[in-house]
Amino acid sequence: MYKAYRCNKCRVVFAIPTEDIRRMEKQGRYIACPFGHKEISEPDKYDSLKECMDNSVYVREGRRMRQIK
Ligand SMILES: [Zn+2]
């Protein structure tokens, strides 16, 4: 299960596995975009699907980001 986020600075859409989000929250870490911005928003499901089709999509894999589109 992934959760989609959108960066408010570079407009990139990226997805992070929900277990990673839980781990990061536990460690008190911020969720940041692949380019390190912390100004991110959580689009609703419809928006994120639409955005995913329109934009590059990154998925976090362990410590790095992989571009899947
Ligand atoms: Zn960004």
N, CA, C, O and the ligand as a Tripos MOL2 file, in Angstrom:
@<TRIPOS>MOLECULE
protein
  277   275    70     0     0
PROTEIN
NO_CHARGES

@<TRIPOS>ATOM
      1 N           0.8390   -1.1980    0.0000 N.3       1 MET1
      2 CA          0.0000    0.0000    0.0000 C.3       1 MET1
      3 C           0.8760    1.2510    0.0000 C.2       1 MET1
      4 O           1.7690    1.4030    0.8330 O.2       1 MET1
      5 N           0.6060    2.1220   -0.9320 N.am      2 TYR2
      6 CA          1.3630    3.3550   -1.0550 C.3       2 TYR2
      7 C           0.4580    4.5470   -0.7780 C.2       2 TYR2
      8 O          -0.7590    4.4920   -0.9520 O.2       2 TYR2
      9 N           1.0960    5.6170   -0.3430 N.am      3 LYS3
     10 CA          0.3650    6.8630   -0.1680 C.3       3 LYS3
     11 C           1.0060    7.9120   -1.0710 C.2       3 LYS3
     12 O           2.2280    8.0510   -1.1160 O.2       3 LYS3
     13 N           0.1700    8.6350   -1.7770 N.am      4 ALA4
     14 CA          0.6810    9.6130   -2.7310 C.3       4 ALA4
     15 C           0.8060   10.9870   -2.0800 C.2       4 ALA4
     16 O          -0.0400   11.3980   -1.2870 O.2       4 ALA4
     17 N           1.8760   11.6790   -2.4340 N.am      5 TYR5
     18 CA          2.0890   13.0470   -1.9730 C.3       5 TYR5
     19 C           2.4590   13.9020   -3.1650 C.2       5 TYR5
     20 O           2.9220   13.4050   -4.1910 O.2       5 TYR5
     21 N           2.2490   15.1930   -3.0100 N.am      6 ARG6
     22 CA          2.6660   16.1300   -4.0390 C.3       6 ARG6
     23 C           3.4880   17.2340   -3.3960 C.2       6 ARG6
     24 O           3.1330   17.7690   -2.3460 O.2       6 ARG6
     25 N           4.6090   17.5650   -4.0590 N.am      7 CYS7
     26 CA          5.4560   18.6480   -3.5610 C.3       7 CYS7
     27 C           4.8880   19.9750   -4.0220 C.2       7 CYS7
     28 O           4.5630   20.1410   -5.1980 O.2       7 CYS7
     29 N           4.7680   20.9320   -3.0930 N.am      8 ASN8
     30 CA          4.2310   22.2390   -3.4570 C.3       8 ASN8
     31 C           5.2650   23.1080   -4.1540 C.2       8 ASN8
     32 O           4.9130   24.1340   -4.7370 O.2       8 ASN8
     33 N           6.5420   22.7170   -4.1060 N.am      9 LYS9
     34 CA          7.5930   23.5230   -4.7360 C.3       9 LYS9
     35 C           7.8680   23.0680   -6.1600 C.2       9 LYS9
     36 O           7.7970   23.8710   -7.0910 O.2       9 LYS9
     37 N           8.1830   21.7890   -6.3400 N.am     10 CYS10
     38 CA          8.5200   21.3240   -7.6910 C.3      10 CYS10
     39 C           7.3820   20.5490   -8.3340 C.2      10 CYS10
     40 O           7.5360   20.0480   -9.4470 O.2      10 CYS10
     41 N           6.2350   20.4380   -7.6540 N.am     11 ARG11
     42 CA          5.0060   19.8480   -8.1950 C.3      11 ARG11
     43 C           5.1420   18.3670   -8.5130 C.2      11 ARG11
     44 O           4.2580   17.7940   -9.1510 O.2      11 ARG11
     45 N           6.2200   17.7420   -8.0870 N.am     12 VAL12
     46 CA          6.3940   16.3300   -8.3850 C.3      12 VAL12
     47 C           5.4480   15.5130   -7.5060 C.2      12 VAL12
     48 O           5.1920   15.8630   -6.3540 O.2      12 VAL12
     49 N           4.9410   14.4340   -8.0630 N.am     13 VAL13
     50 CA          4.0990   13.5150   -7.3050 C.3      13 VAL13
     51 C           4.9280   12.2930   -6.9720 C.2      13 VAL13
     52 O           5.6290   11.7520   -7.8260 O.2      13 VAL13
     53 N           4.8440   11.8640   -5.7260 N.am     14 PHE14
     54 CA          5.6240   10.6930   -5.3450 C.3      14 PHE14
     55 C           4.8140    9.8540   -4.3750 C.2      14 PHE14
     56 O           3.8750   10.3330   -3.7400 O.2      14 PHE14
     57 N           5.1970    8.6060   -4.2780 N.am     15 ALA15
     58 CA          4.4660    7.6670   -3.4300 C.3      15 ALA15
     59 C           5.4330    7.0320   -2.4500 C.2      15 ALA15
     60 O           6.5700    6.7200   -2.8010 O.2      15 ALA15
     61 N           4.9790    6.8440   -1.2250 N.am     16 ILE16
     62 CA          5.7970    6.2390   -0.1800 C.3      16 ILE16
     63 C           4.9970    5.0960    0.4270 C.2      16 ILE16
     64 O           3.8160    5.2610    0.7320 O.2      16 ILE16
     65 N           5.6370    3.9210    0.6100 N.am     17 PRO17
     66 CA          4.9070    2.8240    1.2640 C.3      17 PRO17
     67 C           4.4440    3.2430    2.6440 C.2      17 PRO17
     68 O           5.1710    3.9150    3.3760 O.2      17 PRO17
     69 N           3.2130    2.8370    3.0020 N.am     18 THR18
     70 CA          2.6470    3.2870    4.2690 C.3      18 THR18
     71 C           3.4700    2.8000    5.4580 C.2      18 THR18
     72 O           3.5060    3.4710    6.4890 O.2      18 THR18
     73 N           4.1330    1.6480    5.3410 N.am     19 GLU19
     74 CA          4.9530    1.1990    6.4730 C.3      19 GLU19
     75 C           6.1770    2.0930    6.6560 C.2      19 GLU19
     76 O           6.6540    2.2730    7.7770 O.2      19 GLU19
     77 N           6.6910    2.6580    5.5460 N.am     20 ASP20
     78 CA          7.7890    3.6180    5.6530 C.3      20 ASP20
     79 C           7.3170    4.8970    6.3400 C.2      20 ASP20
     80 O           8.0370    5.4730    7.1560 O.2      20 ASP20
     81 N           6.0930    5.3420    6.0040 N.am     21 ILE21
     82 CA          5.5580    6.5580    6.6130 C.3      21 ILE21
     83 C           5.4270    6.3620    8.1200 C.2      21 ILE21
     84 O           5.7890    7.2370    8.9060 O.2      21 ILE21
     85 N           4.8980    5.1920    8.5120 N.am     22 ARG22
     86 CA          4.7620    4.9020    9.9460 C.3      22 ARG22
     87 C           6.1140    4.9310   10.6320 C.2      22 ARG22
     88 O           6.2490    5.4850   11.7230 O.2      22 ARG22
     89 N           7.1270    4.3300    9.9900 N.am     23 ARG23
     90 CA          8.4630    4.2770   10.5830 C.3      23 ARG23
     91 C           9.0480    5.6800   10.7100 C.2      23 ARG23
     92 O           9.6450    6.0240   11.7300 O.2      23 ARG23
     93 N           8.8680    6.4970    9.6490 N.am     24 MET24
     94 CA          9.4120    7.8520    9.6750 C.3      24 MET24
     95 C           8.7380    8.6880   10.7600 C.2      24 MET24
     96 O           9.3910    9.4820   11.4380 O.2      24 MET24
     97 N           7.4290    8.5040   10.9170 N.am     25 GLU25
     98 CA          6.7110    9.2560   11.9580 C.3      25 GLU25
     99 C           7.2060    8.8600   13.3370 C.2      25 GLU25
    100 O           7.3480    9.7030   14.2230 O.2      25 GLU25
    101 N           7.4680    7.5680   13.5130 N.am     26 LYS26
    102 CA          7.9560    7.0890   14.8000 C.3      26 LYS26
    103 C           9.3220    7.6780   15.1160 C.2      26 LYS26
    104 O           9.6330    7.9840   16.2670 O.2      26 LYS26
    105 N          10.1380    7.8330   14.0650 N.am     27 GLN27
    106 CA         11.4800    8.3790   14.2410 C.3      27 GLN27
    107 C          11.4720    9.9050   14.2640 C.2      27 GLN27
    108 O          12.5170   10.5340   14.4340 O.2      27 GLN27
    109 N          10.2910   10.4960   14.0930 N.am     28 GLY28
    110 CA         10.1900   11.9460   14.1080 C.3      28 GLY28
    111 C          10.7710   12.6070   12.8820 C.2      28 GLY28
    112 O          11.1750   13.7690   12.9350 O.2      28 GLY28
    113 N          10.8200   11.8770   11.7690 N.am     29 ARG29
    114 CA         11.3810   12.4380   10.5410 C.3      29 ARG29
    115 C          10.2890   13.0290    9.6720 C.2      29 ARG29
    116 O           9.1400   12.5870    9.6860 O.2      29 ARG29
    117 N          10.6830   14.0430    8.9140 N.am     30 TYR30
    118 CA          9.7460   14.6620    7.9880 C.3      30 TYR30
    119 C           9.6730   13.8570    6.7040 C.2      30 TYR30
    120 O          10.6490   13.2360    6.2840 O.2      30 TYR30
    121 N           8.5140   13.8780    6.0980 N.am     31 ILE31
    122 CA          8.3780   13.3370    4.7490 C.3      31 ILE31
    123 C           8.7600   14.4430    3.7780 C.2      31 ILE31
    124 O           8.2150   15.5450    3.8370 O.2      31 ILE31
    125 N           9.6910   14.1480    2.8890 N.am     32 ALA32
    126 CA         10.1600   15.1470    1.9380 C.3      32 ALA32
    127 C          10.0640   14.5980    0.5210 C.2      32 ALA32
    128 O          10.0250   13.3850    0.3150 O.2      32 ALA32
    129 N          10.0270   15.4920   -0.4390 N.am     33 CYS33
    130 CA          9.9560   15.0790   -1.8340 C.3      33 CYS33
    131 C          11.3270   14.5400   -2.2650 C.2      33 CYS33
    132 O          12.3010   14.6770   -1.5260 O.2      33 CYS33
    133 N          11.4090   13.9200   -3.4710 N.am     34 PRO34
    134 CA         12.6990   13.3530   -3.9030 C.3      34 PRO34
    135 C          13.8140   14.3900   -3.9740 C.2      34 PRO34
    136 O          14.9890   14.0250   -4.0150 O.2      34 PRO34
    137 N          13.4710   15.6660   -3.9900 N.am     35 PHE35
    138 CA         14.4850   16.7090   -4.0840 C.3      35 PHE35
    139 C          14.6960   17.4200   -2.7510 C.2      35 PHE35
    140 O          15.3870   18.4350   -2.6790 O.2      35 PHE35
    141 N          14.0870   16.8690   -1.6930 N.am     36 GLY36
    142 CA         14.3790   17.3540   -0.3570 C.3      36 GLY36
    143 C          13.4590   18.4360    0.1650 C.2      36 GLY36
    144 O          13.6780   18.9350    1.2690 O.2      36 GLY36
    145 N          12.4430   18.8180   -0.5810 N.am     37 HIS37
    146 CA         11.5210   19.8370   -0.0910 C.3      37 HIS37
    147 C          10.5630   19.2300    0.9270 C.2      37 HIS37
    148 O          10.1420   18.0790    0.8030 O.2      37 HIS37
    149 N          10.2340   20.0210    1.9220 N.am     38 LYS38
    150 CA          9.3050   19.5410    2.9480 C.3      38 LYS38
    151 C           7.9290   20.1660    2.8150 C.2      38 LYS38
    152 O           7.0430   19.8910    3.6240 O.2      38 LYS38
    153 N           7.7380   21.0060    1.8040 N.am     39 GLU39
    154 CA          6.4380   21.6520    1.5830 C.3      39 GLU39
    155 C           5.5860   20.7290    0.7250 C.2      39 GLU39
    156 O           5.4230   20.9560   -0.4740 O.2      39 GLU39
    157 N           5.0490   19.6990    1.3400 N.am     40 ILE40
    158 CA          4.2940   18.7230    0.5740 C.3      40 ILE40
    159 C           2.8360   18.7330    1.0050 C.2      40 ILE40
    160 O           2.5060   19.1150    2.1270 O.2      40 ILE40
    161 N           1.9800   18.3120    0.1020 N.am     41 SER41
    162 CA          0.5660   18.1840    0.4310 C.3      41 SER41
    163 C           0.1150   16.7800    0.0860 C.2      41 SER41
    164 O           0.7660   16.0630   -0.6750 O.2      41 SER41
    165 N          -1.0170   16.4050    0.6640 N.am     42 GLU42
    166 CA         -1.5650   15.0830    0.4170 C.3      42 GLU42
    167 C          -2.8060   15.2250   -0.4520 C.2      42 GLU42
    168 O          -3.8840   15.5500    0.0440 O.2      42 GLU42
    169 N          -2.6520   14.9830   -1.7380 N.am     43 PRO43
    170 CA         -3.8450   15.0820   -2.5860 C.3      43 PRO43
    171 C          -4.8320   13.9750   -2.2560 C.2      43 PRO43
    172 O          -4.4430   12.9000   -1.8000 O.2      43 PRO43
    173 N          -6.1070   14.2450   -2.4870 N.am     44 ASP44
    174 CA         -7.0770   13.1710   -2.2560 C.3      44 ASP44
    175 C          -6.9190   12.1070   -3.3460 C.2      44 ASP44
    176 O          -6.1650   12.2940   -4.3010 O.2      44 ASP44
    177 N          -7.6250   11.0110   -3.1970 N.am     45 LYS45
    178 CA         -7.3820    9.8610   -4.0660 C.3      45 LYS45
    179 C          -7.5910   10.2020   -5.5280 C.2      45 LYS45
    180 O          -6.7840    9.8330   -6.3820 O.2      45 LYS45
    181 N          -8.6630   10.8980   -5.8120 N.am     46 TYR46
    182 CA         -8.9390   11.2260   -7.2070 C.3      46 TYR46
    183 C          -7.8260   12.0930   -7.7800 C.2      46 TYR46
    184 O          -7.3310   11.8350   -8.8770 O.2      46 TYR46
    185 N          -7.4370   13.1190   -7.0360 N.am     47 ASP47
    186 CA         -6.3720   14.0080   -7.4920 C.3      47 ASP47
    187 C          -5.0780   13.2630   -7.7190 C.2      47 ASP47
    188 O          -4.4000   13.4620   -8.7270 O.2      47 ASP47
    189 N          -4.7360   12.3930   -6.7650 N.am     48 SER48
    190 CA         -3.4410   11.7390   -6.8830 C.3      48 SER48
    191 C          -3.4100   10.8080   -8.0860 C.2      48 SER48
    192 O          -2.3900   10.7050   -8.7670 O.2      48 SER48
    193 N          -4.5160   10.1340   -8.3490 N.am     49 LEU49
    194 CA         -4.5630    9.2740   -9.5250 C.3      49 LEU49
    195 C          -4.3850   10.0940  -10.7960 C.2      49 LEU49
    196 O          -3.6330    9.7240  -11.6980 O.2      49 LEU49
    197 N          -5.0930   11.2150  -10.8430 N.am     50 LYS50
    198 CA         -5.0170   12.0770  -12.0110 C.3      50 LYS50
    199 C          -3.6030   12.6310  -12.1540 C.2      50 LYS50
    200 O          -3.0320   12.6380  -13.2450 O.2      50 LYS50
    201 N          -3.0450   13.0970  -11.0330 N.am     51 GLU51
    202 CA         -1.7010   13.6550  -11.0730 C.3      51 GLU51
    203 C          -0.6790   12.6060  -11.4730 C.2      51 GLU51
    204 O           0.2710   12.8950  -12.2000 O.2      51 GLU51
    205 N          -0.8820   11.3830  -10.9900 N.am     52 CYS52
    206 CA          0.0600   10.3240  -11.3110 C.3      52 CYS52
    207 C           0.0920   10.0600  -12.8100 C.2      52 CYS52
    208 O           1.1270    9.6830  -13.3610 O.2      52 CYS52
    209 N          -1.0370   10.2590  -13.4580 N.am     53 MET53
    210 CA         -1.0680   10.0330  -14.8950 C.3      53 MET53
    211 C          -0.4470   11.1890  -15.6530 C.2      53 MET53
    212 O           0.0360   11.0190  -16.7720 O.2      53 MET53
    213 N          -0.4590   12.3690  -15.0420 N.am     54 ASP54
    214 CA          0.0210   13.5610  -15.7310 C.3      54 ASP54
    215 C           1.4840   13.8730  -15.4570 C.2      54 ASP54
    216 O           2.1050   14.6330  -16.2000 O.2      54 ASP54
    217 N           2.0300   13.3030  -14.4160 N.am     55 ASN55
    218 CA          3.3570   13.7220  -13.9680 C.3      55 ASN55
    219 C           4.2940   12.5410  -13.8160 C.2      55 ASN55
    220 O           3.8800   11.3820  -13.8560 O.2      55 ASN55
    221 N           5.5540   12.8590  -13.6410 N.am     56 SER56
    222 CA          6.4990   11.8400  -13.2390 C.3      56 SER56
    223 C           6.1170   11.3280  -11.8690 C.2      56 SER56
    224 O           5.6310   12.0850  -11.0280 O.2      56 SER56
    225 N           6.3320   10.0620  -11.6440 N.am     57 VAL57
    226 CA          5.9820    9.4790  -10.3680 C.3      57 VAL57
    227 C           7.2260    8.8290   -9.7700 C.2      57 VAL57
    228 O           7.9390    8.0800  -10.4370 O.2      57 VAL57
    229 N           7.4610    9.1250   -8.5340 N.am     58 TYR58
    230 CA          8.5830    8.5480   -7.8190 C.3      58 TYR58
    231 C           8.0570    7.6480   -6.7150 C.2      58 TYR58
    232 O           7.0410    7.9340   -6.0810 O.2      58 TYR58
    233 N           8.7630    6.5720   -6.5070 N.am     59 VAL59
    234 CA          8.4100    5.6860   -5.4100 C.3      59 VAL59
    235 C           9.6460    5.5220   -4.5490 C.2      59 VAL59
    236 O          10.7510    5.3080   -5.0460 O.2      59 VAL59
    237 N           9.4360    5.6240   -3.2600 N.am     60 ARG60
    238 CA         10.5420    5.4790   -2.3420 C.3      60 ARG60
    239 C          10.8250    3.9960   -2.1250 C.2      60 ARG60
    240 O           9.9290    3.2200   -1.7930 O.2      60 ARG60
    241 N          12.0870    3.6170   -2.3190 N.am     61 GLU61
    242 CA         12.4950    2.2230   -2.1100 C.3      61 GLU61
    243 C          13.6530    2.2420   -1.1400 C.2      61 GLU61
    244 O          14.7820    2.5640   -1.5100 O.2      61 GLU61
    245 N          13.3730    1.8970    0.0990 N.am     62 GLY62
    246 CA         14.4310    1.9640    1.0960 C.3      62 GLY62
    247 C          14.9060    3.3910    1.2400 C.2      62 GLY62
    248 O          14.1240    4.2640    1.6170 O.2      62 GLY62
    249 N          16.1700    3.6510    0.9490 N.am     63 ARG63
    250 CA         16.7300    4.9790    1.1680 C.3      63 ARG63
    251 C          16.7190    5.8260   -0.0770 C.2      63 ARG63
    252 O          17.0720    7.0040   -0.0200 O.2      63 ARG63
    253 N          16.3230    5.2610   -1.2040 N.am     64 ARG64
    254 CA         16.4030    6.0640   -2.4150 C.3      64 ARG64
    255 C          15.0400    6.1570   -3.1040 C.2      64 ARG64
    256 O          14.1170    5.3970   -2.8120 O.2      64 ARG64
    257 N          14.9520    7.0990   -4.0140 N.am     65 MET65
    258 CA         13.7480    7.3010   -4.7900 C.3      65 MET65
    259 C          13.9450    6.7150   -6.1680 C.2      65 MET65
    260 O          14.9750    6.9280   -6.8080 O.2      65 MET65
    261 N          12.9530    5.9770   -6.6190 N.am     66 ARG66
    262 CA         12.9980    5.4190   -7.9600 C.3      66 ARG66
    263 C          11.9120    6.0770   -8.7830 C.2      66 ARG66
    264 O          10.7600    6.1610   -8.3560 O.2      66 ARG66
    265 N          12.2860    6.5500   -9.9810 N.am     67 GLN67
    266 CA         11.2980    7.1430  -10.8570 C.3      67 GLN67
    267 C          10.6400    6.0210  -11.6450 C.2      67 GLN67
    268 O          11.3100    5.2630  -12.3470 O.2      67 GLN67
    269 N           9.3140    5.9220  -11.5210 N.am     68 ILE68
    270 CA          8.6280    4.8300  -12.1960 C.3      68 ILE68
    271 C           7.9080    5.3200  -13.4430 C.2      68 ILE68
    272 O           7.3090    4.5260  -14.1680 O.2      68 ILE68
    273 N           7.9610    6.6310  -13.6980 N.am     69 LYS69
    274 CA          7.3270    7.1430  -14.9210 C.3      69 LYS69
    275 C           8.0100    8.4280  -15.3280 C.2      69 LYS69
    276 O           7.6370    9.0340  -16.3320 O.2      69 LYS69
    277 ZN         10.1130   19.2530   -4.2510 Zn       70 ZN70
@<TRIPOS>BOND
     1     1     2 1
     2     2     3 1
     3     3     4 2
     4     3     5 am
     5     5     6 1
     6     6     7 1
     7     7     8 2
     8     7     9 am
     9     9    10 1
    10    10    11 1
    11    11    12 2
    12    11    13 am
    13    13    14 1
    14    14    15 1
    15    15    16 2
    16    15    17 am
    17    17    18 1
    18    18    19 1
    19    19    20 2
    20    19    21 am
    21    21    22 1
    22    22    23 1
    23    23    24 2
    24    23    25 am
    25    25    26 1
    26    26    27 1
    27    27    28 2
    28    27    29 am
    29    29    30 1
    30    30    31 1
    31    31    32 2
    32    31    33 am
    33    33    34 1
    34    34    35 1
    35    35    36 2
    36    35    37 am
    37    37    38 1
    38    38    39 1
    39    39    40 2
    40    39    41 am
    41    41    42 1
    42    42    43 1
    43    43    44 2
    44    43    45 am
    45    45    46 1
    46    46    47 1
    47    47    48 2
    48    47    49 am
    49    49    50 1
    50    50    51 1
    51    51    52 2
    52    51    53 am
    53    53    54 1
    54    54    55 1
    55    55    56 2
    56    55    57 am
    57    57    58 1
    58    58    59 1
    59    59    60 2
    60    59    61 am
    61    61    62 1
    62    62    63 1
    63    63    64 2
    64    63    65 am
    65    65    66 1
    66    66    67 1
    67    67    68 2
    68    67    69 am
    69    69    70 1
    70    70    71 1
    71    71    72 2
    72    71    73 am
    73    73    74 1
    74    74    75 1
    75    75    76 2
    76    75    77 am
    77    77    78 1
    78    78    79 1
    79    79    80 2
    80    79    81 am
    81    81    82 1
    82    82    83 1
    83    83    84 2
    84    83    85 am
    85    85    86 1
    86    86    87 1
    87    87    88 2
    88    87    89 am
    89    89    90 1
    90    90    91 1
    91    91    92 2
    92    91    93 am
    93    93    94 1
    94    94    95 1
    95    95    96 2
    96    95    97 am
    97    97    98 1
    98    98    99 1
    99    99   100 2
   100    99   101 am
   101   101   102 1
   102   102   103 1
   103   103   104 2
   104   103   105 am
   105   105   106 1
   106   106   107 1
   107   107   108 2
   108   107   109 am
   109   109   110 1
   110   110   111 1
   111   111   112 2
   112   111   113 am
   113   113   114 1
   114   114   115 1
   115   115   116 2
   116   115   117 am
   117   117   118 1
   118   118   119 1
   119   119   120 2
   120   119   121 am
   121   121   122 1
   122   122   123 1
   123   123   124 2
   124   123   125 am
   125   125   126 1
   126   126   127 1
   127   127   128 2
   128   127   129 am
   129   129   130 1
   130   130   131 1
   131   131   132 2
   132   131   133 am
   133   133   134 1
   134   134   135 1
   135   135   136 2
   136   135   137 am
   137   137   138 1
   138   138   139 1
   139   139   140 2
   140   139   141 am
   141   141   142 1
   142   142   143 1
   143   143   144 2
   144   143   145 am
   145   145   146 1
   146   146   147 1
   147   147   148 2
   148   147   149 am
   149   149   150 1
   150   150   151 1
   151   151   152 2
   152   151   153 am
   153   153   154 1
   154   154   155 1
   155   155   156 2
   156   155   157 am
   157   157   158 1
   158   158   159 1
   159   159   160 2
   160   159   161 am
   161   161   162 1
   162   162   163 1
   163   163   164 2
   164   163   165 am
   165   165   166 1
   166   166   167 1
   167   167   168 2
   168   167   169 am
   169   169   170 1
   170   170   171 1
   171   171   172 2
   172   171   173 am
   173   173   174 1
   174   174   175 1
   175   175   176 2
   176   175   177 am
   177   177   178 1
   178   178   179 1
   179   179   180 2
   180   179   181 am
   181   181   182 1
   182   182   183 1
   183   183   184 2
   184   183   185 am
   185   185   186 1
   186   186   187 1
   187   187   188 2
   188   187   189 am
   189   189   190 1
   190   190   191 1
   191   191   192 2
   192   191   193 am
   193   193   194 1
   194   194   195 1
   195   195   196 2
   196   195   197 am
   197   197   198 1
   198   198   199 1
   199   199   200 2
   200   199   201 am
   201   201   202 1
   202   202   203 1
   203   203   204 2
   204   203   205 am
   205   205   206 1
   206   206   207 1
   207   207   208 2
   208   207   209 am
   209   209   210 1
   210   210   211 1
   211   211   212 2
   212   211   213 am
   213   213   214 1
   214   214   215 1
   215   215   216 2
   216   215   217 am
   217   217   218 1
   218   218   219 1
   219   219   220 2
   220   219   221 am
   221   221   222 1
   222   222   223 1
   223   223   224 2
   224   223   225 am
   225   225   226 1
   226   226   227 1
   227   227   228 2
   228   227   229 am
   229   229   230 1
   230   230   231 1
   231   231   232 2
   232   231   233 am
   233   233   234 1
   234   234   235 1
   235   235   236 2
   236   235   237 am
   237   237   238 1
   238   238   239 1
   239   239   240 2
   240   239   241 am
   241   241   242 1
   242   242   243 1
   243   243   244 2
   244   243   245 am
   245   245   246 1
   246   246   247 1
   247   247   248 2
   248   247   249 am
   249   249   250 1
   250   250   251 1
   251   251   252 2
   252   251   253 am
   253   253   254 1
   254   254   255 1
   255   255   256 2
   256   255   257 am
   257   257   258 1
   258   258   259 1
   259   259   260 2
   260   259   261 am
   261   261   262 1
   262   262   263 1
   263   263   264 2
   264   263   265 am
   265   265   266 1
   266   266   267 1
   267   267   268 2
   268   267   269 am
   269   269   270 1
   270   270   271 1
   271   271   272 2
   272   271   273 am
   273   273   274 1
   274   274   275 1
   275   275   276 2
@<TRIPOS>SUBSTRUCTURE
     1 MET1         2 RESIDUE 1 A MET
     2 TYR2         6 RESIDUE 1 A TYR
     3 LYS3        10 RESIDUE 1 A LYS
     4 ALA4        14 RESIDUE 1 A ALA
     5 TYR5        18 RESIDUE 1 A TYR
     6 ARG6        22 RESIDUE 1 A ARG
     7 CYS7        26 RESIDUE 1 A CYS
     8 ASN8        30 RESIDUE 1 A ASN
     9 LYS9        34 RESIDUE 1 A LYS
    10 CYS10       38 RESIDUE 1 A CYS
    11 ARG11       42 RESIDUE 1 A ARG
    12 VAL12       46 RESIDUE 1 A VAL
    13 VAL13       50 RESIDUE 1 A VAL
    14 PHE14       54 RESIDUE 1 A PHE
    15 ALA15       58 RESIDUE 1 A ALA
    16 ILE16       62 RESIDUE 1 A ILE
    17 PRO17       66 RESIDUE 1 A PRO
    18 THR18       70 RESIDUE 1 A THR
    19 GLU19       74 RESIDUE 1 A GLU
    20 ASP20       78 RESIDUE 1 A ASP
    21 ILE21       82 RESIDUE 1 A ILE
    22 ARG22       86 RESIDUE 1 A ARG
    23 ARG23       90 RESIDUE 1 A ARG
    24 MET24       94 RESIDUE 1 A MET
    25 GLU25       98 RESIDUE 1 A GLU
    26 LYS26      102 RESIDUE 1 A LYS
    27 GLN27      106 RESIDUE 1 A GLN
    28 GLY28      110 RESIDUE 1 A GLY
    29 ARG29      114 RESIDUE 1 A ARG
    30 TYR30      118 RESIDUE 1 A TYR
    31 ILE31      122 RESIDUE 1 A ILE
    32 ALA32      126 RESIDUE 1 A ALA
    33 CYS33      130 RESIDUE 1 A CYS
    34 PRO34      134 RESIDUE 1 A PRO
    35 PHE35      138 RESIDUE 1 A PHE
    36 GLY36      142 RESIDUE 1 A GLY
    37 HIS37      146 RESIDUE 1 A HIS
    38 LYS38      150 RESIDUE 1 A LYS
    39 GLU39      154 RESIDUE 1 A GLU
    40 ILE40      158 RESIDUE 1 A ILE
    41 SER41      162 RESIDUE 1 A SER
    42 GLU42      166 RESIDUE 1 A GLU
    43 PRO43      170 RESIDUE 1 A PRO
    44 ASP44      174 RESIDUE 1 A ASP
    45 LYS45      178 RESIDUE 1 A LYS
    46 TYR46      182 RESIDUE 1 A TYR
    47 ASP47      186 RESIDUE 1 A ASP
    48 SER48      190 RESIDUE 1 A SER
    49 LEU49      194 RESIDUE 1 A LEU
    50 LYS50      198 RESIDUE 1 A LYS
    51 GLU51      202 RESIDUE 1 A GLU
    52 CYS52      206 RESIDUE 1 A CYS
    53 MET53      210 RESIDUE 1 A MET
    54 ASP54      214 RESIDUE 1 A ASP
    55 ASN55      218 RESIDUE 1 A ASN
    56 SER56      222 RESIDUE 1 A SER
    57 VAL57      226 RESIDUE 1 A VAL
    58 TYR58      230 RESIDUE 1 A TYR
    59 VAL59      234 RESIDUE 1 A VAL
    60 ARG60      238 RESIDUE 1 A ARG
    61 GLU61      242 RESIDUE 1 A GLU
    62 GLY62      246 RESIDUE 1 A GLY
    63 ARG63      250 RESIDUE 1 A ARG
    64 ARG64      254 RESIDUE 1 A ARG
    65 MET65      258 RESIDUE 1 A MET
    66 ARG66      262 RESIDUE 1 A ARG
    67 GLN67      266 RESIDUE 1 A GLN
    68 ILE68      270 RESIDUE 1 A ILE
    69 LYS69      274 RESIDUE 1 A LYS
    70 ZN70       277 GROUP 0 **** ****
